[in-house]
Amino acid sequence: MKLLSIIVSAITEYIETGAKKFEMDTTTHPFTKLPDFPKIVKNSQGFQILESPKGGKKIGLTLAADSFDGVHPKSLIFIQDMLLAFFETHIGIREVLDFPLPKHTVAVGFAMQGFEVGDATGKFYPSDGNQGFTTYQKISANLQAVYFTSHRNQDISFLSGILYFPALKGRAKCFLNDRAAVHHTIGSREPYPLQDREKSHQKVNHKSYGRFCSIARKRVLVDCSGKYVRHLEYDHFWNTWKRTVCEECLVDSVLYKWEEPLTSQIASRIQQADETIAVFNRDTGCILEESPKVKDLKEFLEVNPDVNVAPEAALLAKILLGDGYEGRIGGKISEHPLEINEHPLEEMSSHGDSPTSSSSPSCSTSDKNWSHPLEEASTSDDDDYLKCSMDTEEDDEFEDATEDFEPSSSEDSDIVIVN
């Protein structure tokens, strides 16, 4: 009976392998509002985040019962090796991958740059607090891509994370195919936040970029290493990379011109203005007589948690602050505010290095010459897209990891040209 079981399992795996490769070559699955979880994931009993103090929440594991022994061990080794390569330059995250993944792991999710793992399987959220919605796209029987679309700009969906479902014993594995699919999915994404692709790490260092192609009706990885750009695709039947000509992508490569998003343009111009913005104390309903300048608003609110932006400046504040500050904009202003003689702005001015939070609410200030340290030290560096204002040193390391996750040189040697 055991021999018969082995034979049946081998035949099943062989048939499923062929079917999986055929599906990956011929089918582009639609975007859905809900993920297409395997049955074993639906019956999972736990979720664990491999959080690093330095790296943040970048990897999430979905676990079955401790006694579950149906996952193929090679499948867990495969995804762990993928993660080690993906986070190669991110020491903080690699530290949590020093030990083997639990043998009862039935799903692994990892977040892209600018995103973090949420509190459940398939949940990924922007690190900057941007609000939007999530969609899912099946890549293979073992892979799903997760996309985030901002409410502010629904024209582009950003890859927020990837879900991998380890192969069960006796089922199709297709490691080479899934590895290539991950490479392609990551390479064909738009950077988050949206940036000029001509200055991107991927374009400059790897001569490729991602875009949506209306002819192919899907996101494509565009190779620009030659005289003319071409789609870089993977042939799952022959397990080799190939390049194909695309008229639309060729024209786009010539006519492409980066334009700053309208909201970013407006915010940038406002921040350059030497104007103040009205703020009030929530506890007293008192408008502060001396308000912070627009370019200092975010830091002022952070160090003064009892202060809100006045309702008449709500629209301006939303443009300046973006998402995540809804509770700090607007509110009820008292017609007869309390008279309190403390001065938060004056107290900020008395500290030479940085502003500090006021010890109590204030309605006025006598220091008319207050100048924020950031105003004196402000610069106008023309950073590239990897040096956006929200980035940290850890983000830069993670950017290198994501951008370097490209087809290896050994795979490139197998590339064939398809005219």
C-alpha positions as CSV (number, residue, x, y, z in Angstrom):
1,M,0.0,0.0,0.0
2,K,2.8,2.4,0.8
3,L,4.4,1.8,-2.6
4,L,1.1,2.4,-4.3
5,S,0.7,5.6,-2.4
6,I,4.2,6.8,-3.5
7,I,3.3,6.0,-7.2
8,V,0.0,7.9,-7.0
9,S,1.7,10.8,-5.4
10,A,4.4,11.0,-8.1
11,I,1.9,10.8,-10.9
12,T,-0.3,13.6,-9.3
13,E,2.8,15.8,-8.9
14,Y,3.8,15.3,-12.5
15,I,0.4,16.1,-13.8
16,E,0.0,19.2,-11.6
17,T,3.5,20.4,-12.6
18,G,2.5,20.5,-16.2
19,A,-0.8,22.1,-15.5
20,K,0.8,24.8,-13.3
21,K,3.4,25.7,-16.0
22,F,0.8,25.9,-18.7
23,E,-1.4,28.1,-16.5
24,M,1.5,30.5,-15.7
25,D,2.4,30.8,-19.4
26,T,-1.1,31.4,-20.8
27,T,-3.2,32.9,-18.0
28,T,-3.2,36.4,-16.5
29,H,-5.5,36.3,-13.5
30,P,-7.8,39.3,-12.7
31,F,-7.5,41.5,-9.7
32,T,-9.8,40.5,-6.9
33,K,-11.0,42.2,-3.6
34,L,-10.4,39.0,-1.7
35,P,-7.3,36.7,-1.7
36,D,-7.6,33.2,-3.2
37,F,-6.4,31.2,-0.2
38,P,-5.7,27.4,-0.3
39,K,-7.9,25.4,2.0
40,I,-5.1,24.7,4.4
41,V,-4.6,28.5,4.9
42,K,-8.3,29.0,5.6
43,N,-8.0,26.5,8.4
44,S,-4.8,27.9,9.9
45,Q,-4.5,28.4,13.6
46,G,-2.0,31.2,14.1
47,F,-0.2,34.2,12.6
48,Q,3.3,35.3,13.5
49,I,5.2,38.5,12.5
50,L,9.0,38.1,12.2
51,E,9.6,41.6,13.5
52,S,13.0,43.1,13.7
53,P,13.8,46.1,16.0
54,K,15.8,47.6,13.1
55,G,13.9,46.3,10.1
56,G,10.3,46.6,11.2
57,K,7.4,44.3,10.3
58,K,8.4,42.9,6.9
59,I,7.6,39.2,7.2
60,G,4.5,37.4,8.3
61,L,4.0,33.6,8.8
62,T,0.6,31.8,8.8
63,L,0.8,28.7,10.9
64,A,-1.3,25.5,10.9
65,A,-1.6,23.3,14.0
66,D,1.7,22.4,15.6
67,S,1.2,18.8,14.8
68,F,0.7,19.5,11.0
69,D,3.4,17.8,8.9
70,G,2.1,18.2,5.4
71,V,4.4,20.9,4.1
72,H,7.2,19.8,1.9
73,P,10.5,20.7,3.7
74,K,12.2,21.8,0.4
75,S,9.4,24.3,-0.1
76,L,10.2,26.0,3.2
77,I,13.9,26.0,2.4
78,F,13.1,27.6,-1.0
79,I,11.1,30.5,0.4
80,Q,13.6,31.1,3.2
81,D,16.5,31.3,0.6
82,M,14.3,33.7,-1.4
83,L,13.8,36.0,1.7
84,L,17.5,35.9,2.5
85,A,18.3,37.1,-1.1
86,F,15.5,39.7,-1.0
87,F,16.7,41.2,2.2
88,E,20.4,40.6,1.5
89,T,21.6,44.1,2.5
90,H,19.1,44.5,5.3
91,I,20.9,43.1,8.3
92,G,18.1,43.9,10.7
93,I,15.7,41.7,8.8
94,R,18.2,38.9,8.0
95,E,18.7,38.4,11.7
96,V,15.2,37.0,12.2
97,L,15.8,34.6,9.3
98,D,18.8,32.9,11.0
99,F,16.6,30.0,12.1
100,P,14.5,27.6,9.9
101,L,10.9,28.5,9.4
102,P,8.4,26.5,11.5
103,K,7.5,23.2,9.8
104,H,3.8,24.0,10.0
105,T,4.1,27.2,8.1
106,V,1.4,27.3,5.4
107,A,1.8,30.9,4.1
108,V,4.6,33.4,4.0
109,G,4.0,37.1,3.3
110,F,6.7,39.7,2.8
111,A,6.3,43.4,2.3
112,M,7.8,45.7,-0.3
113,Q,9.7,48.9,0.4
114,G,7.4,51.5,1.9
115,F,5.0,48.9,3.3
116,E,4.7,46.7,6.4
117,V,3.0,43.4,7.2
118,G,-0.4,43.8,8.8
119,D,-2.1,41.7,11.5
120,A,-3.3,38.9,9.3
121,T,-2.4,36.8,6.2
122,G,-2.4,39.0,3.1
123,K,-2.6,42.3,5.0
124,F,0.0,45.0,4.1
125,Y,-0.1,48.7,4.9
126,P,1.8,51.8,3.7
127,S,4.5,52.9,6.3
128,D,3.5,56.5,5.7
129,G,-0.1,56.0,6.8
130,N,-1.6,56.6,3.3
131,Q,-5.2,55.5,3.1
132,G,-6.5,53.3,0.2
133,F,-7.7,49.8,-0.6
134,T,-6.1,46.4,-1.3
135,T,-6.5,44.1,-4.3
136,Y,-5.1,40.6,-5.0
137,Q,-3.8,38.9,-8.1
138,K,-3.1,35.2,-8.4
139,I,0.3,34.5,-10.0
140,S,0.5,30.7,-9.6
141,A,-1.0,28.0,-7.4
142,N,1.6,29.0,-4.8
143,L,1.9,32.7,-5.4
144,Q,-0.2,35.8,-5.0
145,A,0.6,39.5,-5.4
146,V,-0.9,42.1,-3.2
147,Y,-1.5,45.6,-4.4
148,F,-2.3,48.9,-2.7
149,T,-4.3,51.7,-4.4
150,S,-4.3,55.1,-2.7
151,H,-7.6,57.0,-2.5
152,R,-5.8,60.1,-3.6
153,N,-4.6,58.5,-6.9
154,Q,-6.4,55.4,-8.1
155,D,-4.6,55.4,-11.5
156,I,-1.8,53.2,-10.2
157,S,-1.7,50.2,-8.0
158,F,1.5,49.6,-6.0
159,L,2.9,46.2,-5.2
160,S,2.7,46.1,-1.4
161,G,3.6,42.5,-0.7
162,I,3.8,38.9,-2.0
163,L,2.2,35.8,-0.5
164,Y,3.8,32.4,-1.0
165,F,2.0,29.2,-0.1
166,P,4.6,26.4,0.5
167,A,3.9,23.3,-1.6
168,L,2.4,20.3,0.3
169,K,3.9,16.9,0.1
170,G,3.0,15.1,-3.2
171,R,1.9,18.3,-4.9
172,A,3.6,20.4,-7.7
173,K,6.5,22.5,-6.5
174,C,8.0,24.3,-9.6
175,F,10.5,26.3,-7.6
176,L,12.2,27.7,-10.7
177,N,8.9,28.9,-12.1
178,D,7.9,30.5,-8.8
179,R,11.3,32.1,-8.4
180,A,11.1,33.7,-11.8
181,A,7.5,34.8,-11.2
182,V,8.6,36.6,-8.0
183,H,11.5,38.3,-10.0
184,H,9.1,39.4,-12.7
185,T,6.4,40.7,-10.3
186,I,8.8,42.8,-8.3
187,G,10.6,44.1,-11.4
188,S,7.4,45.2,-13.1
189,R,6.1,47.2,-10.1
190,E,6.0,51.0,-9.8
191,P,8.1,52.4,-6.9
192,Y,6.3,53.6,-3.9
193,P,5.9,56.5,-3.5
194,L,5.8,57.2,-7.2
195,Q,9.0,58.5,-8.5
196,D,10.8,59.5,-11.8
197,R,11.8,56.2,-13.3
198,E,14.7,57.7,-15.2
199,K,16.4,58.3,-11.8
200,S,15.3,55.0,-10.2
201,H,17.8,52.5,-8.9
202,Q,16.4,49.8,-11.1
203,K,16.6,51.9,-14.3
204,V,20.1,53.3,-13.6
205,N,21.7,50.1,-12.3
206,H,19.8,47.3,-13.9
207,K,18.5,48.8,-17.1
208,S,14.9,47.9,-16.5
209,Y,11.7,49.3,-15.1
210,G,8.0,48.3,-14.7
211,R,4.9,49.8,-16.2
212,F,1.4,48.8,-17.2
213,C,1.2,47.9,-20.9
214,S,-2.3,48.2,-22.5
215,I,-1.3,46.0,-25.4
216,A,-0.2,43.1,-23.1
217,R,-3.1,44.1,-20.7
218,K,-0.9,43.6,-17.7
219,R,2.1,45.0,-15.8
220,V,5.3,44.2,-17.7
221,L,9.0,44.2,-16.9
222,V,10.7,46.4,-19.6
223,D,14.3,45.7,-20.5
224,C,16.2,48.8,-21.7
225,S,19.7,47.4,-21.9
226,G,19.7,47.3,-25.7
227,K,19.1,49.9,-28.4
228,Y,15.4,49.4,-28.2
229,V,13.3,48.5,-25.1
230,R,11.6,45.1,-25.0
231,H,9.4,43.1,-22.6
232,L,11.4,40.7,-20.5
233,E,9.3,37.6,-19.9
234,Y,9.8,34.1,-18.6
235,D,8.9,31.0,-20.6
236,H,7.7,28.6,-17.9
237,F,7.6,25.6,-20.1
238,W,11.3,25.9,-21.2
239,N,12.4,27.7,-18.0
240,T,14.2,30.5,-19.8
241,W,13.9,34.3,-20.1
242,K,13.0,35.9,-23.4
243,R,12.6,39.4,-24.8
244,T,9.7,40.5,-27.0
245,V,9.2,43.7,-28.9
246,C,6.3,46.0,-27.9
247,E,5.3,49.0,-30.0
248,E,3.6,50.8,-27.1
249,C,6.5,50.4,-24.7
250,L,8.9,51.6,-27.4
251,V,6.9,54.8,-28.0
252,D,6.5,55.3,-24.3
253,S,10.3,55.1,-23.7
254,V,10.8,57.9,-26.2
255,L,8.0,60.2,-25.1
256,Y,8.2,59.5,-21.3
257,K,8.4,62.7,-19.2
258,W,8.2,62.8,-15.4
259,E,5.7,65.2,-13.9
260,E,5.4,65.7,-10.2
261,P,1.9,64.7,-8.8
262,L,-0.3,67.8,-8.5
263,T,-0.7,67.5,-4.8
264,S,3.1,67.3,-4.4
265,Q,3.6,70.4,-6.5
266,I,1.1,72.4,-4.5
267,A,2.5,71.2,-1.2
268,S,6.0,72.0,-2.3
269,R,5.1,75.6,-3.3
270,I,3.2,76.2,-0.1
271,Q,6.1,75.0,2.0
272,Q,8.3,77.5,0.2
273,A,6.0,80.3,1.3
274,D,6.9,82.3,4.4
275,E,3.4,82.2,5.8
276,T,1.9,81.0,9.1
277,I,-1.0,78.7,9.7
278,A,-3.6,79.2,12.4
279,V,-3.6,76.7,15.3
280,F,-5.6,76.4,18.5
281,N,-5.5,74.6,21.8
282,R,-8.1,71.8,22.0
283,D,-8.5,72.0,25.8
284,T,-9.2,75.7,26.0
285,G,-10.5,76.4,22.5
286,C,-8.0,79.2,22.3
287,I,-6.4,80.4,19.0
288,L,-2.7,80.9,19.5
289,E,-1.7,84.5,18.8
290,E,1.6,83.4,17.1
291,S,1.3,80.4,14.9
292,P,4.0,78.2,13.3
293,K,5.1,78.7,9.7
294,V,3.6,76.2,7.2
295,K,6.9,74.5,6.7
296,D,7.2,73.8,10.4
297,L,3.6,72.7,10.9
298,K,4.2,68.9,11.1
299,E,6.9,69.1,13.7
300,F,5.0,71.7,15.7
301,L,2.0,69.4,15.9
302,E,4.2,66.4,16.9
303,V,5.8,68.3,19.9
304,N,2.4,69.9,20.9
305,P,-0.1,67.1,21.1
306,D,-2.8,69.4,22.6
307,V,-2.8,71.7,19.6
308,N,-4.9,71.4,16.4
309,V,-5.0,73.3,13.1
310,A,-7.9,75.8,13.0
311,P,-10.9,74.8,10.9
312,E,-10.4,77.7,8.4
313,A,-6.9,76.2,7.5
314,A,-8.1,72.6,7.2
315,L,-7.8,72.3,3.4
316,L,-4.3,73.8,3.5
317,A,-3.2,71.5,6.3
318,K,-4.5,68.4,4.6
319,I,-2.4,69.2,1.5
320,L,0.7,69.8,3.7
321,L,0.3,66.9,6.1
322,G,-1.3,64.2,4.0
323,D,-2.9,61.2,5.6
324,G,-2.5,60.3,9.3
325,Y,-3.3,63.7,10.8
326,E,-7.1,63.7,10.4
327,G,-7.5,64.0,14.2
328,R,-5.2,67.1,14.3
329,I,-7.1,69.2,11.8
330,G,-10.2,71.2,12.8
331,G,-12.3,71.0,15.9
332,K,-14.4,73.3,18.2
333,I,-13.1,76.7,19.0
334,S,-14.4,78.4,22.2
335,E,-16.0,81.8,21.9
336,H,-14.7,82.6,25.4
337,P,-11.3,80.8,25.7
338,L,-9.6,80.4,29.1
339,E,-6.8,82.9,29.8
340,I,-3.6,81.0,30.5
341,N,-0.2,82.7,30.6
342,E,2.0,79.9,29.3
343,H,3.6,80.2,25.9
344,P,4.4,77.0,24.0
345,L,6.1,78.8,21.1
346,E,8.2,80.9,23.5
347,E,9.2,77.7,25.3
348,M,10.2,76.1,22.0
349,S,12.3,79.2,21.2
350,S,14.1,78.9,24.5
351,H,15.6,75.6,23.5
352,G,18.4,76.0,21.1
353,D,18.5,72.5,19.6
354,S,14.8,71.5,19.0
355,P,11.3,72.5,19.9
356,T,9.8,70.9,23.0
357,S,6.2,70.2,23.9
358,S,4.5,72.8,26.0
359,S,3.7,71.8,29.6
360,S,0.2,73.3,29.5
361,P,-2.2,75.0,27.0
362,S,-1.5,78.5,25.8
363,C,-3.5,81.2,24.1
364,S,-0.7,83.8,23.3
365,T,2.9,84.4,23.1
366,S,5.1,87.4,23.5
367,D,8.1,86.3,21.5
368,K,7.5,87.8,18.1
369,N,10.9,86.9,16.8
370,W,10.6,83.2,17.3
371,S,12.5,81.2,14.6
372,H,12.3,77.4,14.2
373,P,15.7,75.7,14.1
374,L,14.6,73.9,10.9
375,E,14.0,77.2,9.2
376,E,17.6,78.2,9.7
377,A,19.0,74.9,8.7
378,S,16.6,74.2,5.8
379,T,18.1,73.3,2.5
380,S,16.9,72.7,-1.0
381,D,18.8,69.6,-2.0
382,D,17.5,68.1,-5.2
383,D,17.4,64.5,-4.0
384,D,16.6,61.6,-6.2
385,Y,13.6,59.5,-5.5
386,L,15.3,57.2,-3.1
387,K,15.9,60.2,-0.7
388,C,12.3,61.3,-0.1
389,S,11.6,63.1,3.1
390,M,10.1,60.1,4.9
391,D,13.1,57.7,4.2
392,T,15.5,56.6,6.9
393,E,18.8,54.9,6.7
394,E,17.1,51.5,7.1
395,D,14.7,52.3,4.2
396,D,17.7,53.0,2.0
397,E,19.1,49.5,2.8
398,F,15.7,48.0,2.1
399,E,15.5,49.9,-1.2
400,D,18.8,48.3,-2.3
401,A,17.4,44.9,-1.4
402,T,14.2,45.3,-3.4
403,E,15.9,46.8,-6.4
404,D,18.6,44.2,-6.5
405,F,16.1,41.3,-6.6
406,E,16.6,40.7,-10.3
407,P,17.1,37.6,-12.5
408,S,20.5,36.3,-11.8
409,S,23.3,36.4,-14.3
410,S,23.0,32.6,-14.8
411,E,19.4,33.2,-15.9
412,D,20.4,36.0,-18.2
413,S,22.7,33.6,-20.0
414,D,19.7,31.6,-21.0
415,I,17.8,34.6,-22.5
416,V,16.6,34.2,-26.0
417,I,15.5,36.9,-28.4
418,V,12.0,36.6,-29.8
419,N,11.1,39.0,-32.6
